[in-house]
Amino acid sequence: MKLSEFKSSYIEDIKQLFTKVFSDSEGQSEGELIGNLSNEIMTSTDTQDLYGFVAIENKKIIGSIFFTRLTFKNGINAFLLSPVAIHTSHQGKGIGQKLISFGIDHLKKNEVSIVFTYGDPSFYSKVGFNQITEKTAKAPFKLSQPEGWLAQSLVGDEIKPIAGKSSCVVAFNNPEIW
Ligand SMILES: CC(C)(COP(=O)(O)OP(=O)(O)OC[C@H]1O[C@@H](n2cnc3c(N)ncnc32)[C@H](O)[C@@H]1OP(=O)(O)O)[C@@H](O)C(=O)NCCC(=O)NCCS
């Protein structure tokens, strides 16, 4: 298994991966929603606002992850981890955690200060995320599950509060996914 950076030649395979994995885990309509979201991320996001990575085995993409910019008024270099998927038949073997850590190491080298995500705290706490509230940092849209709002500092342990609203890239400008 090899981890590497996203390339535009992977777009169709990555869209299919997200559609399949989320269809398997949460049903076809969620699969299509996340497949389309991944496509929108890859095709509409400026390169300076996007980091993407893949896990490849036997020349096939078996995992993928994206980080897109979250913008705050104070100019902090912040990204949102979402979505991430590991092919259903390769789950539970540590690949998801390796892919997330690989991406976060890359962001650290690129002087990103903080990474947010929105998901299951019991999984993301394994890769360094902590639950936060919107007193610490506002999400771009109303959160349907505020307990899933998570962050990790890449510049020391402490997550310092960030004042004001945040905004996401165009692909996430949809209240239904929050
Ligand atoms: C979530 C996901 C990316 C994790 O990748 P993975 O390679 O299967 O996970 P790892 O093998 O690295 O880690 C496994 C650990 O995470 C836990 N875990 C895996 N999937 C989980 C999930 N959906 N929710 C909570 N915990 C989960 C397992 O219990 C396991 O814990 P353990 O080591 O203490 O037994 C992958 O299972 C996946 O693609 N799931 C479907 C899509 C999804 O839910 N994506 C995340 C939301 S964007």
PDBQT file of the ligand as one rigid body, heavy atoms in Angstrom, charges set to zero:
ROOT
HETATM    1  C1  LIG A 201     -14.010   5.719   8.673  1.00  0.00    +0.000 C 
HETATM    2  C2  LIG A 201     -12.930   5.107   7.784  1.00  0.00    +0.000 C 
HETATM    3  C3  LIG A 201     -12.310   6.179   6.885  1.00  0.00    +0.000 C 
HETATM    4  C4  LIG A 201     -11.842   4.532   8.717  1.00  0.00    +0.000 C 
HETATM    5  O1  LIG A 201     -10.834   3.912   7.951  1.00  0.00    +0.000 OA
HETATM    6  P1  LIG A 201     -10.342   2.421   8.330  1.00  0.00    +0.000 P 
HETATM    7  O2  LIG A 201      -9.162   2.118   7.515  1.00  0.00    +0.000 OA
HETATM    8  O3  LIG A 201     -11.507   1.506   8.226  1.00  0.00    +0.000 OA
HETATM    9  O4  LIG A 201     -10.005   2.626   9.877  1.00  0.00    +0.000 OA
HETATM   10  P2  LIG A 201      -8.691   2.129  10.648  1.00  0.00    +0.000 P 
HETATM   11  O5  LIG A 201      -8.514   0.674  10.357  1.00  0.00    +0.000 OA
HETATM   12  O6  LIG A 201      -7.554   3.030  10.408  1.00  0.00    +0.000 OA
HETATM   13  O7  LIG A 201      -9.161   2.373  12.134  1.00  0.00    +0.000 OA
HETATM   14  C5  LIG A 201     -10.046   1.458  12.693  1.00  0.00    +0.000 C 
HETATM   15  C6  LIG A 201     -10.545   2.007  13.967  1.00  0.00    +0.000 C 
HETATM   16  O8  LIG A 201     -11.493   3.032  13.749  1.00  0.00    +0.000 OA
HETATM   17  C7  LIG A 201     -12.770   2.603  14.174  1.00  0.00    +0.000 C 
HETATM   18  N1  LIG A 201     -13.709   2.967  13.112  1.00  0.00    +0.000 N 
HETATM   19  C8  LIG A 201     -13.644   2.612  11.817  1.00  0.00    +0.000 A 
HETATM   20  N2  LIG A 201     -14.687   3.154  11.145  1.00  0.00    +0.000 NA
HETATM   21  C9  LIG A 201     -15.393   3.854  12.038  1.00  0.00    +0.000 A 
HETATM   22  C10 LIG A 201     -16.578   4.625  11.961  1.00  0.00    +0.000 A 
HETATM   23  N3  LIG A 201     -17.257   4.798  10.795  1.00  0.00    +0.000 N 
HETATM   24  N4  LIG A 201     -17.019   5.222  13.086  1.00  0.00    +0.000 NA
HETATM   25  C11 LIG A 201     -16.349   5.044  14.257  1.00  0.00    +0.000 A 
HETATM   26  N5  LIG A 201     -15.239   4.333  14.385  1.00  0.00    +0.000 NA
HETATM   27  C12 LIG A 201     -14.766   3.731  13.297  1.00  0.00    +0.000 A 
HETATM   28  C13 LIG A 201     -12.716   1.122  14.387  1.00  0.00    +0.000 C 
HETATM   29  O9  LIG A 201     -13.544   0.739  15.449  1.00  0.00    +0.000 OA
HETATM   30  C14 LIG A 201     -11.262   0.891  14.710  1.00  0.00    +0.000 C 
HETATM   31  O10 LIG A 201     -10.999   1.070  16.066  1.00  0.00    +0.000 OA
HETATM   32  P3  LIG A 201     -10.021   0.041  16.838  1.00  0.00    +0.000 P 
HETATM   33  O11 LIG A 201      -8.693   0.120  16.133  1.00  0.00    +0.000 OA
HETATM   34  O12 LIG A 201      -9.971   0.570  18.229  1.00  0.00    +0.000 OA
HETATM   35  O13 LIG A 201     -10.686  -1.285  16.694  1.00  0.00    +0.000 OA
HETATM   36  C15 LIG A 201     -13.489   3.936   6.908  1.00  0.00    +0.000 C 
HETATM   37  O14 LIG A 201     -13.943   2.903   7.745  1.00  0.00    +0.000 OA
HETATM   38  C16 LIG A 201     -14.585   4.361   5.960  1.00  0.00    +0.000 C 
HETATM   39  O15 LIG A 201     -14.318   4.738   4.837  1.00  0.00    +0.000 OA
HETATM   40  N6  LIG A 201     -15.855   4.269   6.410  1.00  0.00    +0.000 N 
HETATM   41  C17 LIG A 201     -17.002   4.614   5.609  1.00  0.00    +0.000 C 
HETATM   42  C18 LIG A 201     -17.032   6.094   5.256  1.00  0.00    +0.000 C 
HETATM   43  C19 LIG A 201     -16.939   6.992   6.469  1.00  0.00    +0.000 C 
HETATM   44  O16 LIG A 201     -17.609   6.783   7.484  1.00  0.00    +0.000 OA
HETATM   45  N7  LIG A 201     -16.058   8.018   6.393  1.00  0.00    +0.000 N 
HETATM   46  C20 LIG A 201     -15.809   8.933   7.487  1.00  0.00    +0.000 C 
HETATM   47  C21 LIG A 201     -16.718  10.080   7.506  1.00  0.00    +0.000 C 
HETATM   48  S1  LIG A 201     -16.255  11.338   6.329  1.00  0.00    +0.000 SA
ENDROOT
TORSDOF 0
